[in-house]
Amino acid sequence: MHMPGVSGWNSVRDDSWFDTMLSTLRSRVSLSNLTGLIGALLALFMLIALPDPWNIRLPLYLLVLVLCILRPRVALYLMPFAVPWGSLDAITLAGLNLNSADVLVAFLAAGWLLSYSLYPTRMQAIPGPRDHTRLYVPRFLTLAIVGLLCVMILSTIGAISVSASLKEISKWAEFLVLILIGSQYICTRRQLWTIIVLVCLAGITQAFYGYVQYFFNLGPEAFIRDASLRVYGTFGQPNPFAGYINIPLSITIALLLLGRDWITRTLAGLATALLLGAELLTKSRGGEIALAAALLFIVIVGMPRLRPIASLGVIALLGVTVFFLTGWLPSSVLQPVQNLLGLNQISFTNPSAADYSTAERLAHWIAGVHMFIDHPFLGVGIGNYPNAYPQYYITIFVNSLGHAHDYYINIAAETGFIGLIAFLLFLMAIFVAGGDAYQIINQKYRQAKA
């Protein structure tokens, strides 16, 4: 075949379809394309060959692992949903019960470690990925967490079940990883707001799940109070569910009261209504008291004009407590409050349906106190409250709820006086770090306003 050219006739040869295909393949073959092709074939093989439920779970986890290696912040964005819903995806490996939240913490740590070999740039001052930043966690907070972990490890000396202790220690170790590594990937205002929105959305999904349980009576008879079911979400019990709902609910209440624009306040108001409804359906007295304390804190910190009134209210409450404890205030004055909290005429041998949960809670408190008295220094071992409970139960409450229904009593029973002091120091470090952050933010706000 010939075709005219500029300077005459040039000979052009027709390539066969095979040669054309080879030429196209040579131009398209690259390391990234080959990696993607191998990954797709591997995922397809796992979907077909692996048994349920690993045929879905393993490819999904591998995909998340790749995303976390490339962008470790992905693990932080998925964590708000993995914490409440992770119990539905339990994994047993080498005798340890893991869920998706545990897996995400491992992926976050893996992404952070691998980041020191990824994305090498000459202009980057800090090793690691491009969105990496320096550590801003106060040193005293890190020391407080490490100290608490050391006391927990020390308490395993007298533990009945070392595996139960390791399970609890692993939770606090994961918390330390989230604090030290996760804080390095929240660098901007948008990323912080993304975390806040995801936490609230995860709470709303749990609230809707609670509504489904309430309207369709999906729960055991033991959770029925006043002819209605106490919702429990994916947490197995109403009280932990109420404690979880309080976290996003406190955020939405703060945004509702202190939001800058009407859009933020409107959305926060809608979220508050949904979350508050689920909170009330739990019928958790402890959750309601904690929510009232959170509301008081938000008012005192965020509304300076109302601080004198709130301070007077706190002083009045402390005064009433002192008068009641000293006997100057008749018990009949507080009778309505005691009736509301279910603290009157509680029987440990034959409790009524209305008083059963209160009696059960008090029985677990007493058992925890007795554990602490018998093991005052290192306790019965971290995570070993349910293992030691059969030796300390009272009356009809033979079965343990897994905890003392009060974390201060629980930590004292499991780690002794030393552990209780370490936990109180940890809480103090949290409040000091929060106070320092508030002062810095408030100072920047005043500078920007001026």
Backbone hydrogen bonds, N-H to C=O, Kabsch-Sander energy under -0.5 kcal/mol:
donor,donor_aa,acceptor,acceptor_aa,energy
3,M,10,N,-1.2
5,G,8,G,-2.8
10,N,3,M,-1.6
12,V,1,M,-1.4
20,T,16,S,-2.2
21,M,17,W,-2.1
22,L,18,F,-2.4
23,S,19,D,-2.2
24,T,20,T,-2.2
25,L,21,M,-2.5
26,R,22,L,-2.5
27,S,23,S,-1.6
28,R,24,T,-1.5
29,V,25,L,-2.5
34,L,30,S,-2.5
35,T,31,L,-2.3
36,G,32,S,-2.4
37,L,33,N,-2.4
38,I,34,L,-2.7
39,G,35,T,-2.4
40,A,36,G,-2.3
41,L,37,L,-2.4
42,L,38,I,-2.5
43,A,39,G,-2.6
44,L,40,A,-2.3
45,F,41,L,-2.3
46,M,42,L,-2.3
47,L,43,A,-2.1
48,I,44,L,-1.5
49,A,45,F,-3.2
50,L,46,M,-1.4
54,W,51,P,-0.7
55,N,51,P,-1.3
56,I,53,P,-1.4
57,R,53,P,-2.4
58,L,54,W,-1.8
60,L,56,I,-1.5
61,Y,57,R,-2.8
62,L,58,L,-2.6
63,L,59,P,-2.2
64,V,60,L,-2.3
65,L,61,Y,-2.5
66,V,62,L,-2.2
67,L,63,L,-2.1
68,C,64,V,-2.6
69,I,65,L,-2.1
70,L,66,V,-2.2
71,R,67,L,-3.3
74,V,71,R,-2.4
75,A,72,P,-1.2
76,L,72,P,-0.7
77,Y,73,R,-1.9
78,L,74,V,-1.9
79,M,75,A,-1.3
81,F,78,L,-0.9
82,A,78,L,-1.9
83,V,79,M,-2.3
85,W,81,F,-1.9
86,G,82,A,-1.6
88,L,85,W,-1.5
89,D,86,G,-1.9
90,A,87,S,-0.6
91,I,98,L,-4.0
93,L,91,I,-0.6
93,L,96,L,-2.5
96,L,93,L,-2.2
98,L,91,I,-4.1
98,L,96,L,-0.7
100,S,86,G,-0.5
101,A,82,A,-0.5
103,V,99,N,-2.0
104,L,100,S,-2.3
105,V,101,A,-1.9
106,A,102,D,-1.9
107,F,103,V,-2.4
108,L,104,L,-2.7
109,A,105,V,-2.3
110,A,106,A,-2.4
111,G,107,F,-2.9
112,W,108,L,-2.2
113,L,109,A,-2.4
114,L,110,A,-2.6
115,S,111,G,-1.1
116,Y,113,L,-1.2
117,S,114,L,-1.9
118,L,114,L,-0.6
124,Q,121,T,-0.6
125,A,123,M,-0.6
132,H,129,P,-1.7
133,T,184,Q,-1.0
142,T,138,P,-1.7
143,L,139,R,-2.5
144,A,140,F,-1.9
145,I,141,L,-2.1
146,V,142,T,-2.6
147,G,143,L,-2.7
148,L,144,A,-2.1
149,L,145,I,-2.3
150,C,146,V,-2.3
151,V,147,G,-2.1
152,M,148,L,-2.2
153,I,149,L,-2.4
154,L,150,C,-2.3
155,S,151,V,-1.9
156,T,152,M,-0.6
156,T,153,I,-1.0
157,I,154,L,-1.5
158,G,155,S,-1.0
159,A,156,T,-1.1
160,I,380,V,-0.7
162,V,160,I,-0.5
165,S,161,S,-1.4
166,L,162,V,-2.7
167,K,163,S,-1.9
168,E,164,A,-1.6
169,I,165,S,-2.8
170,S,166,L,-2.4
171,K,167,K,-1.1
172,W,168,E,-1.5
173,A,169,I,-2.3
174,E,170,S,-2.3
175,F,171,K,-1.9
176,L,172,W,-2.0
177,V,173,A,-2.0
178,L,174,E,-2.5
179,I,175,F,-2.1
180,L,176,L,-2.7
181,I,177,V,-2.8
182,G,177,V,-1.0
183,S,178,L,-0.6
183,S,179,I,-0.7
184,Q,181,I,-1.3
185,Y,182,G,-1.6
186,I,183,S,-0.7
187,C,185,Y,-0.8
192,L,188,T,-1.8
193,W,189,R,-2.5
194,T,190,R,-2.1
195,I,191,Q,-1.9
196,I,192,L,-2.1
197,V,193,W,-2.7
198,L,194,T,-2.4
199,V,195,I,-2.3
200,C,196,I,-2.2
201,L,197,V,-2.6
202,A,198,L,-2.5
203,G,199,V,-2.0
204,I,200,C,-2.1
205,T,201,L,-2.2
206,Q,202,A,-1.7
207,A,203,G,-2.1
208,F,204,I,-2.5
209,Y,205,T,-1.8
210,G,206,Q,-2.2
211,Y,207,A,-2.1
212,V,208,F,-2.1
213,Q,209,Y,-1.9
214,Y,210,G,-2.1
215,F,211,Y,-2.8
216,F,212,V,-1.9
217,N,214,Y,-0.6
218,L,213,Q,-1.9
219,G,217,N,-1.3
223,F,220,P,-1.4
224,I,221,E,-1.8
225,R,223,F,-0.5
225,R,228,S,-3.0
228,S,225,R,-1.2
230,R,223,F,-2.7
231,V,229,L,-0.6
231,V,281,L,-1.1
235,F,232,Y,-1.8
241,F,237,Q,-1.4
242,A,238,P,-2.5
243,G,239,N,-2.3
244,Y,240,P,-2.1
245,I,241,F,-2.6
246,N,242,A,-1.8
247,I,243,G,-0.6
247,I,244,Y,-1.4
249,L,245,I,-2.1
250,S,246,N,-2.2
251,I,247,I,-1.3
252,T,248,P,-2.5
253,I,249,L,-2.3
254,A,250,S,-2.0
255,L,251,I,-2.2
256,L,252,T,-2.3
257,L,253,I,-2.3
258,L,254,A,-2.5
259,G,255,L,-1.7
265,R,261,D,-1.9
266,T,262,W,-2.5
267,L,263,I,-2.5
268,A,264,T,-2.4
269,G,265,R,-2.2
270,L,266,T,-2.2
271,A,267,L,-2.3
272,T,268,A,-2.5
273,A,269,G,-2.2
274,L,270,L,-2.0
275,L,271,A,-2.6
276,L,272,T,-3.0
277,G,273,A,-1.9
278,A,274,L,-1.5
279,E,275,L,-2.3
280,L,276,L,-2.4
281,L,277,G,-1.6
282,T,278,A,-0.9
282,T,279,E,-0.7
283,K,279,E,-0.5
283,K,280,L,-0.9
284,S,279,E,-0.6
285,R,283,K,-0.7
288,E,284,S,-2.0
289,I,285,R,-2.4
290,A,286,G,-2.4
291,L,287,G,-2.1
292,A,288,E,-2.1
293,A,289,I,-2.1
294,A,290,A,-2.3
295,L,291,L,-2.5
296,L,292,A,-2.2
297,F,293,A,-2.2
298,I,294,A,-2.5
299,V,295,L,-2.2
300,I,296,L,-2.4
301,V,297,F,-2.6
302,G,298,I,-2.7
303,M,299,V,-1.7
306,L,303,M,-1.5
307,R,304,P,-1.1
310,A,306,L,-2.6
311,S,307,R,-2.9
312,L,308,P,-2.2
313,G,309,I,-2.1
314,V,310,A,-2.3
315,I,311,S,-2.5
316,A,312,L,-2.5
317,L,313,G,-2.2
318,L,314,V,-2.5
319,G,315,I,-2.4
320,V,316,A,-2.4
321,T,317,L,-2.1
322,V,318,L,-2.4
323,F,319,G,-2.7
324,F,320,V,-2.2
325,L,321,T,-2.4
326,T,322,V,-2.1
327,G,323,F,-0.5
327,G,324,F,-0.7
328,W,323,F,-1.5
329,L,323,F,-1.6
333,V,330,P,-1.4
334,L,330,P,-0.6
334,L,331,S,-0.5
335,Q,332,S,-0.7
338,Q,334,L,-2.4
339,N,335,Q,-2.4
340,L,336,P,-2.1
341,L,337,V,-2.1
342,G,338,Q,-0.8
343,L,338,Q,-2.7
356,Y,352,S,-1.1
359,A,355,D,-2.7
360,E,356,Y,-2.7
361,R,357,S,-2.1
362,L,358,T,-2.5
363,A,359,A,-2.3
364,H,360,E,-1.8
365,W,361,R,-2.1
366,I,362,L,-2.6
367,A,363,A,-2.1
368,G,364,H,-2.2
369,V,365,W,-2.5
370,H,366,I,-2.4
371,M,367,A,-2.0
372,F,368,G,-2.1
373,I,369,V,-2.3
374,D,370,H,-2.2
375,H,371,M,-1.9
379,G,375,H,-0.9
380,V,413,A,-2.2
381,G,378,L,-0.6
381,G,414,E,-2.0
384,N,381,G,-2.3
388,A,384,N,-2.1
389,Y,385,Y,-1.5
391,Q,388,A,-1.6
392,Y,389,Y,-2.4
393,Y,389,Y,-1.4
396,I,348,F,-1.0
397,F,394,I,-1.6
398,V,396,I,-1.8
410,N,406,D,-2.7
411,I,407,Y,-3.1
412,A,408,Y,-1.8
413,A,409,I,-2.5
414,E,410,N,-2.1
415,T,411,I,-2.3
416,G,412,A,-1.5
417,F,376,P,-3.6
418,I,377,F,-1.2
419,G,415,T,-1.3
420,L,416,G,-2.1
421,I,417,F,-2.2
422,A,418,I,-2.2
423,F,419,G,-2.4
424,L,420,L,-2.3
425,L,421,I,-2.3
426,F,422,A,-1.9
427,L,423,F,-2.3
428,M,424,L,-2.3
429,A,425,L,-2.3
430,I,426,F,-2.1
431,F,427,L,-2.3
432,V,428,M,-2.5
433,A,429,A,-2.6
434,G,430,I,-2.4
435,G,431,F,-2.5
436,D,432,V,-2.5
437,A,433,A,-2.3
438,Y,434,G,-2.3
439,Q,435,G,-2.2
440,I,436,D,-2.2
441,I,437,A,-2.5
442,N,438,Y,-2.7
443,Q,439,Q,-2.4
444,K,440,I,-2.3
445,Y,441,I,-2.3
446,R,442,N,-2.1
447,Q,443,Q,-2.2
448,A,444,K,-2.5
449,K,445,Y,-2.1
450,A,446,R,-2.2
